[in-house]
């Protein structure tokens, strides 16, 4: 029988390390997890009892007994994962070890409500599974939503940019629809998990910001997302910033970061100036084309993001600030945020601080969901 005293996150971290190849033995796990050998032995024993891993062969000796090699047991099937936006959803399938096999974008209208949106995503799941993993069973489903999500319950709480979704129990709806284990998380948190998994454990403590049509964020510390009391941490969207022009925000307040630094805000402000810009993609295209007004406004927006983040950096002293989402593809936006952080933060906080764009790119949330679903589905061989 497995030891109930072993923290679930330690079990999940061990699985992640074995799946990624960062660890292949008990000694590797002791070194990477920084826990006692007896604790690692208990975790390994639990995973062996569950049938999640195998222990076989021997590795190279470093002076003592040759270590036994640990590996994940192969399991047939796939996870289906999706990240929803205002007008598009990114949909993909992951292998049982949590890594992305294939992904594509489909058009949605988030304002159409969960029923219609879930129908579109379900059809995309079927199509991608048939193309990338024909005949493979569906083992679990993960979905990332652009609003506050109570985790792990999977219920939306007052999403400002998702009319008709407040209070929706997305996890229950999707479980009933697919009849498999389901994980529902906030899009920025899922992306942060994917970003951290892509970068590796050497990243340290990281503030991740998803800057797209809206803005979200979270803190990753000790390899885990900091979620807060109800799982609703990371709301930088509605941080009040100076130079906001007191614009009305979708939350009902004024002067929020979203009103000046998001893709939706930039599109609205440029449209007010008579430019043919209506979406975040239009903003990015115009900035890439070096349209002077757009570049100037994008730079200003990135600087305001840096202002909002500066207090967090001074307070939390992270090792890295990573900017993801669609706007992270614009060097001028990321550079402006970086410049403002160096200007506003204490020198001791920025001396070894990494401030850069996401390396996981548009699939960050799908990769993160793959890891979350694997842990929730607790996939074991038949």
Number of C-alpha atoms within 10 A of each C-alpha: 7 14 10 8 7 14 10 12 12 15 17 19 17 24 25 20 20 20 20 15 10 15 22 21 19 21 16 18 25 18 12 16 18 10 12 11 14 11 14 23 15 16 24 24 16 19 20 17 13 15 15 19 22 17 16 11 10 13 14 11 9 8 6 7 10 12 18 16 17 21 18 20 17 13 15 15 19 27 32 30 29 30 29 26 22 16 13 14 23 22 24 28 30 29 21 27 23 24 23 23 16 18 19 14 15 13 15 20 17 23 15 13 15 19 11 14 17 18 13 16 25 17 10 22 22 14 14 19 23 12 10 16 18 12 12 14 12 20 24 26 30 30 28 27 26 23 26 25 29 21 19 15 16 25 20 25 16 17 18 17 18 21 12 15 21 17 14 17 18 24 23 17 16 22 15 12 12 14 14 14 22 28 27 30 31 27 28 30 31 27 32 31 27 27 25 27 21 18 14 14 15 10 19 16 21 28 25 27 29 27 26 20 25 24 26 27 24 25 24 22 15 13 20 15 22 16 17 10 9 12 18 19 19 21 15 20 23 19 14 17 20 12 12 18 12 15 16 14 18 15 14 8 12 19 19 25 27 32 28 27 31 26 28 20 21 26 23 19 18 17 14 11 11 8 15 13 21 16 18 21 17 15 26 23 15 18 22 15 11 12 12 11 14 23 20 14 19 27 22 19 27 27 23 24 31 26 22 24 23 22 15 15 23 17 11 14 18 22 21 20 22 22 27 29 25 19 26 24 18 18 17 21 28 26 19 20 27 24 15 19 28 18 14 17 20 15 13 10 18 21 10 11 18 15 21 17 22 24 16 20 17 17 23 27 32 33 29 30 34 33 27 22 27 28 21 17 17 14 21 16 11 6
